[in-house]
């Protein structure tokens, strides 16, 4: 049996995992968007996954 240090197995830092409902509540995201995110990502997701999957309405500028 080979002894290994757990920290040496994965050099990447730990990701922060958020509760999708809590994140949406804090960010002011609508209920409909929250339901869609839970369907897409499940009840928990990283901040990067949440930010990449939030659909924000486009602002029309002229």
N, C-alpha and C positions, 0 to 999 in steps of 0.2 A: 504494500500500500504506500502510495506517495503522499507525503504531507505537503499541502499547499496553503499559502496565505490567502485568505478570502479577498483581501484588498488587492492582491496581485492578479486575480482572475479577470476583473473588469476594471480597467483604468478610468472609465468615464464616471463623472460625478452623478450622484443620485438625482433623479428628476422629481420635481414637485408634482404631486398628483392632487387634483382638485375634485370635489364633488360638483358635478355639472350644474345641478339646481342651485347650489350655494353660489357658484361663480356667476351664474346668470342673474341672480338676485342682486349681488353686489355690483355687477357691471351695468345694471339697468336694461337688460335684454328682455324682450317681450316673452310672454308665455308661449306663444306659437313657436318662436325661435328656440326656446328652451326645449319644448317637446321634440322638435326636429333634431336638436343636438343630442338628446338622450337616445333617440332612435339610431342616429349615425354612430355615436361614440360609446354609448352605454352610460351607466351612472357615474363613472369616474374617468377622467382624462387628464393629460398633461396640459399645461398652459399653452404650449405650442400647438397642440392638436385643436384646442378650443379656439385659439386666435385664427388659425388657418381655415376653420370650418364655419365661423360666424359670417352670415350674410348681412352686410350692412346696406341700407338703402343708399343709392347714389344721390349725391347732391348736384342739382342742375345749376351750372354756372354759365353765364353768358356775358 
